[in-house]
Structures are given as C-alpha cells and as structure tokens.
Amino acid sequence: MKLINIGFGNIVAAGRIIAIVSPESAPIKRIISDAREKSMLIDATYGRRTRAVIVTDNGSLILSALQPETVASRMQSTDQETRGE
C-alpha cells in the first residue's frame, strides 16, 4: 500500500485517492459543505488555510493545507519509488 504525506504528519492511502482539487470554486465549496453535514469530511489542515481537497473512493473528503500540485507530486514520487526509478 502506497501512502502519501498530506502535511503535518497526516498520511493517506494513495490507492484510495480519486481526485485532488482546489477549494476555490463554488461547486467544490458546496461539496465540502455537504460532506461536513454528512460527517464525511476530514480536516487535516490544523487550522491553516485549505489549499487542496482530496476526494476518496468512498466519498470522503480530506482537506489539506498543501497545494494540490504538491500532493500530486508526492503521489508521483511515491509511484516512481515503487517502480524503482
């Protein structure tokens, strides 16, 4: 199982991630609000500004203080390490 550090010592299983998006648009803000109401939101920002929203295959949302590009590059580097590149 590949794990991705999403900041502040929080780790997510890479195989469960469907999308990594920016929280700036109105539809994403609405999705975050809905997930909060359904208790499907995990806030891993430690009080910092949300910069990335990670969507998982079970419908949970994870908020991260890292930029989406940073999380994506960590996923790619984990893939390369696994393949031995």
All heavy atoms as an XYZ file, in Angstrom:
641
protein
N       0.845     -1.169      0.000
C       0.000      0.000      0.000
C       0.893      1.237      0.000
O       1.770      1.373      0.848
C      -0.895      0.008      1.241
C      -1.723      1.236      1.339
S      -2.670      1.513      2.861
C      -3.140     -0.061      3.393
N       0.661      2.140     -0.954
C       1.408      3.386     -1.042
C       0.723      4.443     -0.200
O      -0.496      4.589     -0.251
C       1.507      3.847     -2.489
C       2.326      2.924     -3.358
C       2.292      3.379     -4.784
C       1.215      2.568     -5.453
N       1.070      2.798     -6.857
N       1.505      5.169      0.583
C       0.982      6.208      1.455
C       1.534      7.562      1.027
O       2.696      7.668      0.630
C       1.363      5.929      2.909
C       0.872      4.602      3.477
C       1.466      4.366      4.856
C      -0.641      4.575      3.555
N       0.698      8.588      1.128
C       1.068      9.947      0.737
C       0.970     10.853      1.964
O      -0.068     10.889      2.629
C       0.114     10.494     -0.357
C       0.044      9.556     -1.545
C       0.515     11.893     -0.777
C       1.325      9.343     -2.266
N       2.043     11.609      2.226
C       2.026     12.594      3.305
C       1.288     13.834      2.795
O       1.681     14.424      1.801
C       3.457     12.942      3.704
C       3.517     13.897      4.873
O       2.585     14.637      5.136
N       4.633     13.871      5.561
N       0.213     14.214      3.485
C      -0.574     15.376      3.060
C      -0.354     16.574      3.982
O      -1.113     17.521      3.962
C      -2.075     15.042      2.952
C      -2.641     14.592      4.289
C      -2.309     14.018      1.871
C      -4.148     14.592      4.345
N       0.693     16.510      4.779
C       1.058     17.624      5.645
C       0.785     17.365      7.103
O      -0.154     16.649      7.457
N       1.659     17.927      7.961
C       1.531     17.848      9.412
C       1.476     16.409      9.922
O       0.791     16.103     10.894
C       0.308     18.632      9.901
C       0.306     20.060      9.466
C      -0.585     20.498      8.507
C       1.211     20.959      9.995
C      -0.583     21.820      8.090
C       1.217     22.285      9.584
C       0.323     22.714      8.632
N       2.173     15.507      9.252
C       2.229     14.120      9.682
C       1.012     13.295      9.322
O       0.892     12.155      9.756
N       0.110     13.841      8.535
C      -1.080     13.107      8.112
C      -0.780     12.348      6.827
O      -0.156     12.884      5.915
C      -2.250     14.069      7.890
C      -2.630     14.773      9.168
O      -2.996     14.142     10.142
N      -2.507     16.082      9.174
N      -1.249     11.122      6.776
C      -0.939     10.243      5.650
C      -2.227      9.634      5.109
O      -3.115      9.261      5.870
C       0.028      9.139      6.103
C       1.328      9.780      6.609
C       0.316      8.159      4.996
C       2.273      8.830      7.271
N      -2.303      9.537      3.767
C      -3.475      8.989      3.092
C      -3.020      7.849      2.181
O      -1.952      7.935      1.574
C      -4.176     10.088      2.252
C      -5.346      9.521      1.474
C      -4.631     11.222      3.133
N      -3.834      6.818      2.075
C      -3.538      5.719      1.156
C      -3.707      6.208     -0.277
O      -4.785      6.665     -0.662
C      -4.458      4.540      1.431
N      -2.655      6.130     -1.063
C      -2.667      6.650     -2.434
C      -3.705      5.942     -3.300
O      -4.308      6.566     -4.167
C      -1.281      6.518     -3.054
N      -3.925      4.670     -3.072
C      -4.877      3.909     -3.877
C      -6.322      4.310     -3.680
O      -7.189      3.960     -4.481
N      -6.608      5.060     -2.623
C      -7.983      5.481     -2.334
C      -8.310      6.852     -2.928
O      -9.458      7.273     -2.934
C      -8.222      5.553     -0.823
C      -7.894      4.313     -0.015
C      -8.765      3.110     -0.313
N     -10.174      3.312     -0.195
C     -10.933      2.909      0.821
N     -10.392      2.307      1.847
N     -12.230      3.099      0.792
N      -7.287      7.562     -3.418
C      -7.491      8.924     -3.931
C      -8.040      8.890     -5.350
O      -7.493      8.235     -6.226
C      -6.174      9.722     -3.884
C      -5.726      9.889     -2.438
C      -6.344     11.073     -4.561
C      -4.364     10.535     -2.284
N      -9.145      9.616     -5.557
C      -9.748      9.746     -6.883
C      -9.332     11.066     -7.517
O      -9.014     11.122     -8.693
C     -11.284      9.669     -6.801
C     -11.705      8.281     -6.382
C     -11.923     10.060     -8.120
C     -13.187      8.129     -6.189
N      -9.351     12.153     -6.724
C      -9.040     13.475     -7.267
C      -8.422     14.356     -6.191
O      -8.673     14.175     -4.998
C     -10.302     14.136     -7.801
N      -7.617     15.310     -6.649
C      -7.053     16.343     -5.786
C      -7.404     17.666     -6.455
O      -6.957     17.936     -7.563
C      -5.524     16.204     -5.657
C      -5.154     14.805     -5.183
C      -4.975     17.263     -4.714
C      -3.682     14.481     -5.346
N      -8.242     18.461     -5.795
C      -8.751     19.685     -6.412
C      -8.535     20.892     -5.506
O      -8.339     20.759     -4.304
C     -10.253     19.557     -6.759
C     -10.490     18.480     -7.794
C     -11.068     19.265     -5.520
N      -8.603     22.057     -6.110
C      -8.515     23.314     -5.383
C      -9.883     23.641     -4.776
O     -10.912     23.389     -5.403
C      -8.086     24.420     -6.348
O      -8.140     25.660     -5.707
N      -9.919     24.222     -3.593
C     -11.211     24.504     -2.932
C     -11.840     25.833     -3.313
O     -12.813     26.249     -2.695
C     -10.814     24.519     -1.459
C      -9.432     25.067     -1.473
C      -8.794     24.493     -2.722
N     -11.330     26.494     -4.333
C     -11.754     27.861     -4.639
C     -13.109     27.977     -5.330
O     -13.797     28.970     -5.159
C     -10.695     28.543     -5.510
C      -9.307     28.553     -4.882
C      -9.281     29.255     -3.536
O      -9.942     30.295     -3.400
O      -8.606     28.751     -2.634
N     -13.519     27.010     -6.108
C     -14.756     27.152     -6.889
C     -15.996     26.904     -6.032
O     -15.962     26.188     -5.032
C     -14.742     26.192     -8.079
O     -14.893     24.866     -7.635
N     -17.092     27.493     -6.455
C     -18.363     27.349     -5.730
C     -18.839     25.894     -5.660
O     -19.292     25.460     -4.593
C     -19.426     28.234     -6.359
N     -18.734     25.099     -6.746
C     -19.173     23.707     -6.636
C     -18.362     22.899     -5.615
O     -18.933     22.081     -4.879
C     -18.966     23.144     -8.043
C     -19.019     24.334     -8.932
C     -18.429     25.453     -8.144
N     -17.065     23.146     -5.525
C     -16.239     22.429     -4.548
C     -16.596     22.874     -3.134
O     -16.688     22.041     -2.222
C     -14.728     22.635     -4.826
C     -14.355     22.084     -6.198
C     -13.892     21.975     -3.735
C     -14.596     20.594     -6.384
N     -16.843     24.157     -2.950
C     -17.272     24.649     -1.635
C     -18.587     23.993     -1.214
O     -18.784     23.653     -0.047
C     -17.407     26.168     -1.642
C     -16.074     26.877     -1.711
C     -16.249     28.380     -1.750
C     -14.893     29.057     -1.848
N     -14.986     30.506     -1.922
N     -19.483     23.801     -2.177
C     -20.765     23.152     -1.902
C     -20.547     21.692     -1.517
O     -21.161     21.172     -0.582
C     -21.672     23.256     -3.131
C     -23.131     23.071     -2.835
C     -24.020     23.381     -4.043
N     -23.660     24.612     -4.742
C     -23.204     24.675     -6.006
N     -23.076     23.589     -6.723
N     -22.900     25.834     -6.552
N     -19.649     21.015     -2.221
C     -19.338     19.604     -1.923
C     -18.737     19.490     -0.521
O     -19.072     18.570      0.230
C     -18.391     19.026     -3.002
C     -19.134     18.882     -4.328
C     -17.817     17.693     -2.556
C     -18.230     18.545     -5.501
N     -17.862     20.430     -0.162
C     -17.261     20.425      1.182
C     -18.344     20.598      2.237
O     -18.374     19.884      3.246
C     -16.191     21.533      1.302
C     -14.990     21.200      0.423
C     -15.762     21.717      2.758
C     -13.996     22.337      0.284
N     -19.258     21.539      2.009
C     -20.348     21.786      2.953
C     -21.232     20.552      3.119
O     -21.594     20.179      4.241
C     -21.169     22.982      2.481
O     -22.250     23.207      3.324
N     -21.556     19.900      2.004
C     -22.374     18.689      2.058
C     -21.656     17.568      2.816
O     -22.270     16.851      3.614
C     -22.722     18.199      0.643
C     -23.682     19.135     -0.079
O     -24.297     20.002      0.589
O     -23.806     19.009     -1.319
N     -20.357     17.416      2.566
C     -19.581     16.375      3.246
C     -19.513     16.651      4.743
O     -19.582     15.723      5.553
C     -18.181     16.291      2.651
N     -19.386     17.922      5.124
C     -19.354     18.282      6.545
C     -20.671     17.894      7.216
O     -20.678     17.329      8.308
C     -19.073     19.771      6.700
C     -18.945     20.210      8.141
C     -18.512     21.657      8.266
N     -17.063     21.740      8.074
C     -16.463     22.469      7.141
N     -17.175     23.206      6.319
N     -15.154     22.502      7.055
N     -21.800     18.166      6.549
C     -23.119     17.834      7.105
C     -23.308     16.330      7.256
O     -23.968     15.876      8.184
C     -24.220     18.408      6.215
C     -24.325     19.916      6.268
C     -25.335     20.461      5.273
O     -26.067     19.671      4.645
O     -25.386     21.696      5.120
N     -22.725     15.556      6.344
C     -22.858     14.093      6.363
C     -21.761     13.413      7.172
O     -21.675     12.182      7.178
C     -22.826     13.553      4.940
C     -23.985     14.002      4.092
C     -23.839     13.494      2.676
C     -24.953     14.026      1.794
N     -24.753     13.660      0.382
N     -20.911     14.197      7.836
C     -19.769     13.670      8.599
C     -18.838     12.835      7.736
O     -18.304     11.823      8.168
C     -20.261     12.851      9.805
O     -20.992     13.657     10.681
N     -18.624     13.274      6.506
C     -17.722     12.598      5.579
C     -16.500     13.479      5.277
O     -15.807     13.269      4.292
C     -18.441     12.267      4.263
C     -19.585     11.286      4.415
S     -19.037      9.644      4.861
C     -18.308      9.103      3.338
N     -16.240     14.477      6.142
C     -15.153     15.429      5.928
C     -14.075     15.201      6.976
O     -14.363     15.100      8.175
C     -15.677     16.858      6.034
C     -14.662     17.956      5.762
C     -14.303     17.982      4.279
C     -15.202     19.294      6.204
N     -12.828     15.126      6.520
C     -11.677     15.012      7.411
C     -10.841     16.274      7.212
O     -10.336     16.514      6.115
C     -10.840     13.756      7.096
C     -11.707     12.511      7.248
C      -9.604     13.697      7.973
C     -11.086     11.258      6.689
N     -10.706     17.060      8.254
C      -9.953     18.307      8.178
C      -8.542     18.063      8.703
O      -8.333     17.918      9.902
C     -10.644     19.395      8.989
C     -10.015     20.763      8.813
O      -8.916     20.846      8.218
O     -10.626     21.747      9.264
N      -7.581     17.999      7.789
C      -6.186     17.754      8.152
C      -5.353     19.022      7.970
O      -4.143     18.946      7.732
C      -5.627     16.622      7.301
N      -5.980     20.195      8.119
C      -5.278     21.465      7.898
C      -4.639     22.010      9.172
O      -3.830     22.929      9.080
C      -6.235     22.528      7.342
O      -7.263     22.765      8.302
C      -6.814     22.113      6.009
N      -5.029     21.512     10.327
C      -4.534     22.012     11.612
C      -4.745     23.517     11.733
O      -3.882     24.255     12.206
C      -3.052     21.671     11.805
C      -2.858     20.240     12.233
C      -3.002     19.209     11.325
C      -2.528     19.931     13.546
C      -2.833     17.899     11.708
C      -2.351     18.618     13.943
C      -2.509     17.610     13.009
O      -2.338     16.307     13.404
N      -5.902     23.978     11.283
C      -6.270     25.381     11.417
C      -5.711     26.288     10.334
O      -5.972     27.482     10.330
N      -4.948     25.728      9.425
C      -4.386     26.524      8.335
C      -5.424     26.662      7.220
O      -6.459     26.019      7.228
C      -3.123     25.876      7.756
C      -2.038     25.524      8.725
C      -1.267     26.735      9.161
N       0.029     26.540      9.766
C       0.344     25.809     10.799
N      -0.559     25.056     11.367
N       1.548     25.791     11.302
N      -5.095     27.475      6.248
C      -5.974     27.665      5.091
C      -6.022     26.391      4.259
O      -4.989     25.770      4.010
C      -5.427     28.821      4.252
C      -6.240     29.115      3.040
C      -5.689     30.361      2.348
N      -6.368     30.509      1.087
C      -5.755     30.589     -0.084
N      -4.435     30.558     -0.138
N      -6.437     30.703     -1.184
N      -7.219     26.006      3.820
C      -7.382     24.829      2.961
C      -6.913     25.172      1.558
O      -7.395     26.119      0.954
C      -8.854     24.380      2.919
O      -9.270     24.055      4.241
C      -9.026     23.176      2.014
N      -5.967     24.391      1.059
C      -5.443     24.632     -0.283
C      -5.707     23.473     -1.227
O      -5.623     23.636     -2.437
C      -3.958     24.925     -0.216
C      -3.712     26.191      0.561
C      -2.327     26.641      0.464
N      -2.233     27.916      1.169
C      -1.150     28.632      1.190
N      -0.086     28.232      0.560
N      -1.135     29.761      1.843
N      -6.023     22.300     -0.672
C      -6.329     21.145     -1.519
C      -7.450     20.338     -0.878
O      -7.530     20.206      0.343
C      -5.099     20.263     -1.703
N      -8.313     19.823     -1.726
C      -9.380     18.922     -1.303
C      -9.108     17.587     -1.974
O      -9.016     17.509     -3.201
C     -10.769     19.460     -1.695
C     -11.858     18.490     -1.255
C     -11.003     20.837     -1.108
N      -8.967     16.550     -1.163
C      -8.688     15.211     -1.677
C      -9.981     14.416     -1.622
O     -10.590     14.278     -0.561
C      -7.585     14.535     -0.846
C      -6.314     15.382     -0.890
C      -7.329     13.122     -1.335
C      -5.256     14.981      0.112
N     -10.389     13.915     -2.772
C     -11.617     13.126     -2.884
C     -11.215     11.656     -2.896
O     -10.354     11.247     -3.680
C     -12.389     13.476     -4.173
C     -13.684     12.687     -4.259
C     -12.650     14.979     -4.254
N     -11.842     10.866     -2.025
C     -11.507      9.444     -1.946
C     -12.602      8.594     -2.571
O     -13.716      9.059     -2.805
C     -11.296      9.007     -0.486
O     -12.512      9.197      0.238
C     -10.179      9.802      0.175
N     -12.275      7.336     -2.799
C     -13.205      6.434     -3.475
C     -14.431      6.076     -2.640
O     -15.427      5.614     -3.172
C     -12.487      5.166     -3.943
C     -11.866      4.380     -2.806
O     -11.891      4.844     -1.654
O     -11.335      3.290     -3.079
N     -14.395      6.304     -1.331
C     -15.560      6.006     -0.507
C     -16.438      7.234     -0.256
O     -17.357      7.192      0.545
C     -15.132      5.369      0.818
C     -14.364      6.309      1.701
O     -14.066      7.435      1.336
N     -14.022      5.835      2.883
N     -16.117      8.353     -0.940
C     -16.924      9.559     -0.825
C     -16.466     10.537      0.234
O     -17.035     11.621      0.365
N     -15.443     10.180      0.993
C     -14.913     11.106      1.992
C     -14.098     12.200      1.321
O     -13.524     11.988      0.255
C     -14.009     10.363      2.979
O     -14.741      9.455      3.740
N     -14.065     13.359      1.962
C     -13.221     14.461      1.517
C     -12.195     14.725      2.600
O     -12.519     14.712      3.783
C     -14.034     15.729      1.286
C     -15.086     15.728      0.205
C     -15.712     17.111      0.085
C     -14.506     15.325     -1.129
N     -10.965     14.982      2.174
C      -9.886     15.309      3.104
C      -9.374     16.691      2.731
O      -9.007     16.926      1.576
C      -8.756     14.269      3.029
C      -9.315     12.866      3.294
C      -7.649     14.618      4.013
C      -8.366     11.748      2.952
N      -9.349     17.597      3.708
C      -8.834     18.939      3.480
C      -7.363     18.977      3.869
O      -6.984     18.477      4.926
C      -9.608     19.964      4.312
C     -11.123     19.993      4.137
C     -11.725     21.073      5.031
C     -11.505     20.205      2.692
N      -6.542     19.567      3.014
C      -5.110     19.668      3.267
C      -4.655     21.113      3.105
O      -5.193     21.854      2.282
C      -4.340     18.767      2.293
O      -2.947     18.964      2.437
N      -3.626     21.493      3.867
C      -3.056     22.826      3.764
C      -1.991     22.899      2.677
O      -1.457     23.967      2.407
C      -2.460     23.244      5.114
N      -1.678     21.772      2.040
C      -0.712     21.750      0.942
C      -1.399     22.085     -0.374
O      -2.592     21.828     -0.537
C      -0.069     20.370      0.826
C       0.743     19.878      2.011
C       1.282     18.488      1.716
C       1.870     20.832      2.341
N      -0.640     22.627     -1.307
C      -1.155     22.900     -2.643
C      -1.472     21.578     -3.350
O      -0.787     20.572     -3.109
C      -0.108     23.657     -3.474
C       0.168     25.057     -2.987
C      -0.966     26.011     -3.307
O      -1.847     25.731     -4.111
N      -0.948     27.148     -2.656
N      -2.497     21.556     -4.220
C      -2.808     20.329     -4.963
C      -1.606     19.799     -5.748
O      -1.387     18.587     -5.816
C      -3.934     20.752     -5.909
C      -4.557     21.930     -5.257
C      -3.454     22.620     -4.515
N      -0.803     20.701     -6.297
C       0.378     20.289     -7.066
C       1.385     19.564     -6.191
O       2.035     18.615     -6.623
C       1.047     21.511     -7.718
C       0.193     22.206     -8.757
C      -0.800     23.208     -8.145
O      -0.711     23.498     -6.937
O      -1.664     23.684     -8.887
N       1.516     19.999     -4.941
C       2.449     19.366     -4.009
C       1.997     17.948     -3.685
O       2.802     17.012     -3.698
C       2.557     20.194     -2.714
O       2.935     21.527     -3.038
C       3.562     19.591     -1.762
N       0.711     17.787     -3.408
C       0.180     16.451     -3.108
C       0.341     15.544     -4.322
O       0.766     14.388     -4.202
C      -1.298     16.523     -2.661
C      -1.850     15.136     -2.406
C      -1.451     17.404     -1.430
N       0.047     16.068     -5.508
C       0.172     15.282     -6.739
C       1.622     14.881     -6.986
O       1.896     13.734     -7.369
C      -0.370     16.064     -7.927
N       2.559     15.792     -6.748
C       3.970     15.443     -6.970
C       4.429     14.394     -5.974
O       5.236     13.533     -6.309
C       4.858     16.686     -6.896
O       4.921     17.180     -5.588
N       3.899     14.425     -4.760
C       4.234     13.391     -3.775
C       3.673     12.037     -4.205
O       4.298     11.010     -3.973
C       3.728     13.772     -2.392
C       4.498     14.940     -1.806
C       4.031     15.298     -0.428
N       4.789     16.448      0.062
C       4.721     16.916      1.299
N       3.919     16.338      2.183
N       5.435     17.955      1.657
N       2.507     12.062     -4.838
C       1.949     10.802     -5.366
C       2.839     10.256     -6.470
O       3.113      9.061     -6.518
C       0.537     11.016     -5.909
C      -0.524     10.977     -4.857
S      -2.172     10.972     -5.562
C      -2.291      9.321     -6.170
N       3.298     11.136     -7.352
C       4.145     10.700     -8.458
C       5.480     10.185     -7.956
O       5.978      9.174     -8.445
C       4.363     11.845     -9.450
C       3.127     12.181    -10.237
C       3.319     13.388    -11.131
O       4.234     14.174    -10.954
N       2.428     13.531    -12.103
N       6.066     10.847     -6.963
C       7.354     10.386     -6.447
C       7.204      9.041     -5.748
O       8.086      8.195     -5.825
C       7.978     11.421     -5.515
O       7.217     11.571     -4.338
N       6.062      8.805     -5.112
C       5.805      7.506     -4.490
C       5.676      6.438     -5.541
O       6.196      5.333     -5.394
C       4.518      7.564     -3.633
O       4.661      8.573     -2.653
C       4.255      6.246     -2.950
N       5.026      6.743     -6.666
C       4.916      5.790     -7.776
C       6.283      5.438     -8.337
O       6.569      4.268     -8.619
C       4.028      6.341     -8.899
C       2.555      6.333     -8.543
O       2.174      5.593     -7.605
O       1.792      7.073     -9.193
N       7.145      6.431     -8.492
C       8.471      6.194     -9.043
C       9.322      5.352     -8.109
O      10.054      4.482     -8.531
C       9.158      7.525     -9.346
C       8.538      8.265    -10.498
C       9.115      9.655    -10.687
O       9.886     10.124     -9.860
N       8.724     10.306    -11.763
N       9.200      5.588     -6.784
C       9.954      4.795     -5.817
C       9.502      3.344     -5.851
O      10.308      2.423     -5.731
C       9.760      5.364     -4.415
C      10.452      6.683     -4.199
C      10.102      7.303     -2.856
O       9.415      6.635     -2.051
O      10.501      8.446     -2.612
N       8.210      3.128     -6.019
C       7.667      1.775     -6.022
C       8.155      1.005     -7.242
O       8.422     -0.186     -7.172
C       6.124      1.813     -6.029
O       5.676      2.775     -5.107
C       5.558      0.477     -5.634
N       8.269      1.711     -8.382
C       8.720      1.058     -9.605
C      10.231      0.940     -9.673
O      10.760      0.300    -10.572
C       8.227      1.836    -10.819
C       6.725      1.735    -11.014
C       6.327      2.441    -12.258
N       6.663      3.855    -12.097
C       6.087      4.855    -12.748
N       5.188      4.603    -13.628
N       6.427      6.104    -12.520
N      10.946      1.585     -8.730
C      12.398      1.504     -8.696
C      13.092      2.451     -9.633
O      14.226      2.218    -10.033
N      12.465      3.544    -10.000
C      13.079      4.523    -10.912
C      13.936      5.500    -10.156
O      13.791      5.780     -9.038
C      11.997      5.277    -11.694
C      11.269      4.376    -12.639
C      10.165      5.116    -13.396
O      10.067      6.355    -13.309
O       9.409      4.448    -14.082
